[in-house]
Amino acid sequence: MGYNQFRSDLEAKGRKDMLEDFPIKFNKDSKQETSAGNNLLEAGKGKLLSAEYDQIFHTTVARGLYVSKRACLDIHPTITILASRVREPTESDWKKCVCMVRYLFCTSLYHLTLSTESLRVMNWMIDASFAVHPDFKRHTGGTLSFGGGAAQVMSKKQKLNSRSSTEAELTAVDNVVTMILWTKLFME
């Protein structure tokens, strides 16, 4: 068994375990086009979750972090937001978590596929969203590609409040530049 086959099996197992242990079961007719709804960045509303659901939420987000780094890079922005809410998750956070798990169920036959023409050419795409969090902080997103598919993704809340979208873009580049430099050194 080669490395690629082993890694593929490990990734599939992580997603499968996450879906099997989730208390809500989905059927073949379930549909979910994105890993998050339109309200992902809204502050959690509603009552706090019970201790039982709080534990399930925490476990699902922790497993989602693992899966988002290895197999399902497309859920990384959603997981980043949910991970910031594990201390006091609310009913609306639970709905976002269910939405993400339903998306994983609906895309369970998809696999991460990468292609390249040259490992010497790295394409980094970096962007910032302006004032999207409830505290008006900005959000940074970055993606590394060697040709086809995302080899690495990054999504995180910016630590400081910038006054303009241009300043938010510059902060985003500053947040990602260390990853760019280390990736370049690693590839050399």
KEKE-3310 file (N, C-alpha, C; in steps of 0.2 Angstrom, whole numbers, plus 5000, padded with zeros to 4 digits):
npx = (5004:5004:5009:5000:4988:4986:4985:4974:4964:4965:4960:4947:4942:4942:4932:4921:4920:4916:4904:4897:4896:4889:4874:4862:4856:4858:4849:4850:4843:4846:4852:4864:4873:4883:4896:4892:4879:4871:4872:4884:4894:4887:4884:4881:4865:4851:4847:4860:4868:4863:4872:4875:4873:4882:4894:4894:4895:4907:4916:4913:4917:4931:4935:4931:4941:4952:4949:4947:4960:4966:4958:4946:4947:4938:4929:4936:4935:4922:4924:4934:4927:4917:4925:4929:4918:4917:4917:4905:4893:4879:4861:4860:4873:4874:4865:4873:4883:4877:4873:4886:4890:4880:4884:4896:4892:4884:4894:4902:4908:4917:4934:4950:4959:4974:4985:4999:5010:5023:5033:5040:5033:5023:5007:4999:4984:4977:4965:4955:4941:4931:4926:4917:4914:4905:4911:4916:4929:4941:4943:4954:4959:4968:4975:4985:4991:4998:4994:4982:4969:4968:4982:4985:4976:4971:4963:4958:4953:4957:4968:4967:4958:4955:4955:4951:4946:4957:4968:4965:4967:4981:4985:4980:4989:5001:4998:4999:5011:5022:5019:5020:5034:5040:5035:5041:5054:5054:5051:5062)
npy = (4994:5010:5027:5037:5030:5025:5038:5043:5033:5036:5049:5047:5039:5048:5057:5048:5043:5055:5058:5046:5047:5058:5065:5067:5060:5059:5057:5050:5060:5072:5089:5100:5114:5122:5123:5131:5142:5158:5165:5163:5171:5179:5184:5171:5167:5165:5152:5145:5130:5113:5103:5091:5093:5103:5096:5087:5097:5102:5091:5088:5100:5099:5087:5091:5101:5093:5085:5096:5100:5090:5083:5089:5103:5113:5116:5123:5137:5138:5129:5137:5148:5141:5135:5146:5148:5138:5139:5144:5139:5142:5140:5144:5143:5129:5125:5130:5121:5109:5111:5111:5098:5091:5095:5089:5076:5076:5078:5067:5058:5065:5068:5075:5082:5085:5093:5097:5106:5110:5110:5121:5133:5142:5147:5159:5164:5177:5185:5197:5200:5213:5220:5209:5201:5201:5210:5219:5216:5210:5197:5185:5176:5163:5154:5141:5135:5123:5122:5114:5112:5115:5116:5120:5129:5144:5152:5165:5175:5192:5200:5214:5229:5237:5252:5253:5245:5243:5243:5232:5222:5223:5219:5206:5200:5202:5193:5181:5180:5174:5160:5159:5162:5151:5140:5142:5140:5127:5120:5122)
npz = (5000:4995:5000:4995:4994:5008:5014:5008:5013:5026:5027:5022:5032:5043:5039:5038:5051:5058:5052:5056:5070:5072:5079:5071:5057:5039:5023:5007:4999:5004:5003:5001:4996:5000:5013:5023:5028:5023:5034:5041:5047:5056:5073:5086:5090:5101:5113:5124:5121:5127:5139:5134:5120:5118:5121:5109:5099:5101:5099:5086:5079:5083:5076:5063:5061:5060:5048:5039:5036:5030:5021:5016:5011:5008:5018:5027:5030:5036:5047:5054:5059:5067:5076:5084:5092:5101:5115:5121:5113:5103:5099:5086:5081:5082:5072:5061:5062:5059:5046:5040:5042:5035:5022:5021:5021:5009:5000:5001:4992:4985:4981:4986:4974:4966:4955:4944:4934:4936:4950:4954:4952:4962:4966:4975:4982:4990:5000:5008:5019:5023:5038:5043:5054:5070:5079:5070:5065:5053:5040:5035:5020:5012:4999:4992:4977:4965:4952:4948:4959:4977:4987:5000:5012:5021:5033:5043:5057:5057:5069:5072:5071:5056:5046:5034:5018:5010:5019:5026:5017:5015:5028:5027:5018:5025:5036:5029:5023:5030:5029:5015:5013:5020:5014:5001:5005:5009:4998:4990)
capx = (5000:5008:5008:4994:4982:4986:4983:4967:4960:4965:4955:4940:4940:4941:4926:4916:4919:4913:4897:4893:4895:4884:4867:4857:4857:4855:4848:4852:4840:4849:4855:4868:4877:4889:4897:4889:4873:4872:4873:4890:4898:4883:4885:4877:4859:4847:4850:4866:4867:4863:4879:4876:4874:4889:4900:4894:4897:4914:4919:4912:4922:4938:4935:4931:4948:4957:4946:4948:4967:4968:4954:4940:4949:4933:4926:4941:4932:4917:4927:4937:4921:4914:4930:4929:4912:4916:4916:4898:4889:4871:4857:4862:4879:4872:4862:4878:4887:4873:4874:4892:4890:4876:4888:4901:4888:4882:4901:4907:4911:4922:4941:4954:4963:4979:4989:5004:5015:5029:5033:5043:5028:5017:5002:4996:4979:4976:4960:4952:4934:4931:4920:4912:4913:4901:4915:4919:4935:4941:4944:4959:4959:4973:4976:4991:4990:5003:4991:4975:4967:4972:4987:4985:4972:4972:4957:4958:4951:4962:4968:4966:4953:4958:4950:4949:4947:4964:4972:4963:4971:4988:4985:4979:4996:5006:4996:5000:5018:5027:5018:5023:5041:5042:5033:5046:5060:5053:5051:5069)
capy = (5000:5016:5033:5040:5025:5026:5044:5043:5029:5039:5055:5044:5037:5054:5060:5043:5043:5061:5057:5041:5049:5064:5062:5068:5056:5062:5052:5051:5065:5078:5093:5106:5116:5125:5121:5136:5146:5165:5168:5160:5176:5182:5181:5166:5169:5159:5149:5141:5123:5109:5100:5085:5095:5107:5091:5085:5102:5103:5085:5089:5105:5096:5082:5095:5104:5087:5084:5102:5101:5084:5080:5093:5110:5118:5117:5126:5144:5136:5127:5142:5152:5137:5134:5152:5148:5132:5140:5145:5138:5144:5136:5146:5139:5122:5125:5130:5115:5104:5113:5109:5090:5089:5097:5083:5070:5077:5078:5061:5054:5069:5067:5080:5080:5090:5092:5102:5106:5112:5112:5127:5138:5142:5152:5160:5169:5180:5190:5200:5202:5219:5221:5204:5199:5205:5215:5223:5214:5208:5190:5184:5169:5162:5147:5139:5130:5122:5121:5112:5110:5119:5112:5122:5134:5147:5156:5167:5182:5197:5202:5221:5233:5241:5258:5253:5238:5242:5241:5225:5218:5223:5215:5199:5198:5201:5187:5175:5180:5169:5154:5159:5161:5145:5135:5143:5137:5120:5117:5123)
capz = (5000:4995:5004:4993:4996:5015:5016:5006:5017:5033:5026:5021:5039:5047:5037:5040:5058:5060:5050:5059:5077:5073:5081:5065:5051:5033:5018:5000:4996:5008:4998:5004:4991:5003:5019:5027:5025:5022:5040:5044:5051:5061:5080:5088:5093:5104:5120:5124:5120:5133:5140:5129:5113:5119:5120:5102:5095:5102:5096:5079:5077:5083:5070:5057:5060:5057:5041:5035:5035:5026:5015:5014:5012:5007:5024:5032:5032:5041:5053:5058:5062:5072:5081:5088:5096:5105:5122:5122:5107:5104:5094:5079:5080:5081:5065:5056:5062:5056:5039:5038:5042:5029:5017:5021:5019:5002:4996:5004:4986:4982:4984:4985:4968:4965:4948:4943:4928:4939:4958:4955:4952:4967:4965:4981:4981:4996:5000:5015:5019:5027:5043:5042:5060:5074:5082:5064:5063:5046:5039:5029:5017:5007:4996:4988:4972:4961:4946:4949:4966:4983:4991:5007:5013:5027:5035:5050:5059:5059:5076:5073:5067:5051:5045:5027:5015:5008:5025:5028:5012:5017:5034:5025:5015:5031:5039:5025:5020:5033:5025:5008:5013:5023:5008:4996:5007:5010:4991:4987)
cpx = (5004:5005:5001:4988:4981:4983:4975:4962:4959:4960:4948:4938:4938:4934:4920:4915:4915:4905:4893:4892:4890:4877:4862:4860:4854:4854:4850:4849:4842:4853:4858:4873:4884:4890:4894:4883:4875:4874:4879:4893:4894:4884:4879:4871:4855:4850:4856:4864:4867:4870:4880:4877:4881:4895:4900:4896:4905:4918:4918:4916:4929:4939:4935:4938:4952:4955:4948:4955:4969:4964:4949:4942:4944:4929:4930:4938:4927:4919:4931:4932:4918:4919:4931:4923:4911:4915:4909:4894:4882:4868:4858:4868:4878:4869:4868:4882:4883:4873:4881:4893:4886:4880:4893:4898:4887:4889:4905:4910:4916:4929:4945:4959:4968:4983:4993:5008:5022:5029:5037:5039:5023:5013:4998:4990:4977:4970:4958:4945:4934:4924:4915:4910:4909:4905:4919:4926:4935:4943:4949:4958:4965:4973:4982:4989:4996:5001:4984:4974:4971:4976:4987:4980:4973:4966:4957:4955:4957:4962:4967:4961:4956:4953:4948:4950:4954:4969:4971:4967:4978:4989:4985:4986:5001:5004:4998:5008:5023:5025:5021:5030:5043:5040:5039:5052:5060:5053:5058:5073)
cpy = (5006:5022:5036:5036:5026:5032:5045:5039:5033:5045:5052:5042:5042:5057:5055:5043:5049:5060:5052:5043:5055:5062:5063:5064:5059:5056:5054:5058:5072:5082:5099:5108:5119:5123:5126:5140:5153:5168:5166:5165:5180:5179:5176:5169:5163:5157:5146:5134:5119:5106:5095:5088:5100:5102:5089:5090:5103:5097:5086:5094:5102:5091:5086:5099:5099:5086:5090:5103:5095:5082:5085:5101:5115:5120:5121:5133:5143:5134:5132:5146:5148:5136:5140:5153:5142:5133:5141:5145:5139:5139:5138:5143:5132:5121:5125:5124:5109:5105:5110:5101:5088:5090:5091:5077:5070:5076:5072:5057:5058:5068:5073:5078:5086:5088:5098:5101:5107:5113:5118:5133:5137:5148:5153:5165:5171:5185:5192:5202:5208:5219:5215:5201:5203:5211:5219:5221:5211:5200:5189:5177:5169:5155:5146:5134:5129:5121:5120:5109:5115:5114:5114:5128:5137:5152:5158:5174:5186:5200:5210:5224:5238:5246:5257:5246:5237:5240:5234:5220:5218:5219:5208:5197:5197:5195:5180:5175:5175:5162:5154:5158:5154:5139:5136:5139:5130:5117:5118:5117)
cpz = (5000:4999:5002:4995:5004:5017:5014:5011:5024:5032:5026:5028:5043:5046:5039:5047:5061:5058:5054:5066:5078:5074:5075:5059:5045:5028:5012:4997:4999:5003:5002:4999:4994:5010:5025:5024:5024:5028:5044:5049:5056:5068:5082:5092:5096:5110:5119:5124:5127:5134:5135:5122:5113:5117:5112:5098:5095:5099:5089:5076:5077:5077:5064:5056:5057:5049:5036:5033:5030:5020:5012:5015:5011:5013:5029:5034:5037:5047:5057:5062:5068:5078:5086:5092:5100:5113:5124:5116:5108:5099:5087:5077:5078:5074:5060:5056:5059:5048:5036:5038:5037:5023:5016:5019:5012:4997:4998:4998:4983:4985:4982:4979:4967:4958:4948:4937:4931:4946:4959:4955:4957:4966:4972:4980:4988:4996:5008:5014:5025:5032:5043:5049:5065:5077:5076:5063:5056:5046:5034:5027:5012:5005:4992:4983:4967:4954:4946:4956:4971:4987:4999:5007:5020:5028:5042:5051:5060:5066:5077:5068:5062:5049:5038:5024:5012:5013:5027:5023:5013:5023:5032:5022:5021:5035:5036:5023:5023:5030:5018:5008:5015:5017:5003:4998:5007:5003:4988:4990)
residu = (MET:GLY:TYR:ASN:GLN:PHE:ARG:SER:ASP:LEU:GLU:ALA:LYS:GLY:ARG:LYS:ASP:MET:LEU:GLU:ASP:PHE:PRO:ILE:LYS:PHE:ASN:LYS:ASP:SER:LYS:GLN:GLU:THR:SER:ALA:GLY:ASN:ASN:LEU:LEU:GLU:ALA:GLY:LYS:GLY:LYS:LEU:LEU:SER:ALA:GLU:TYR:ASP:GLN:ILE:PHE:HIS:THR:THR:VAL:ALA:ARG:GLY:LEU:TYR:VAL:SER:LYS:ARG:ALA:CYS:LEU:ASP:ILE:HIS:PRO:THR:ILE:THR:ILE:LEU:ALA:SER:ARG:VAL:ARG:GLU:PRO:THR:GLU:SER:ASP:TRP:LYS:LYS:CYS:VAL:CYS:MET:VAL:ARG:TYR:LEU:PHE:CYS:THR:SER:LEU:TYR:HIS:LEU:THR:LEU:SER:THR:GLU:SER:LEU:ARG:VAL:MET:ASN:TRP:MET:ILE:ASP:ALA:SER:PHE:ALA:VAL:HIS:PRO:ASP:PHE:LYS:ARG:HIS:THR:GLY:GLY:THR:LEU:SER:PHE:GLY:GLY:GLY:ALA:ALA:GLN:VAL:MET:SER:LYS:LYS:GLN:LYS:LEU:ASN:SER:ARG:SER:SER:THR:GLU:ALA:GLU:LEU:THR:ALA:VAL:ASP:ASN:VAL:VAL:THR:MET:ILE:LEU:TRP:THR:LYS:LEU:PHE:MET:GLU)
# end
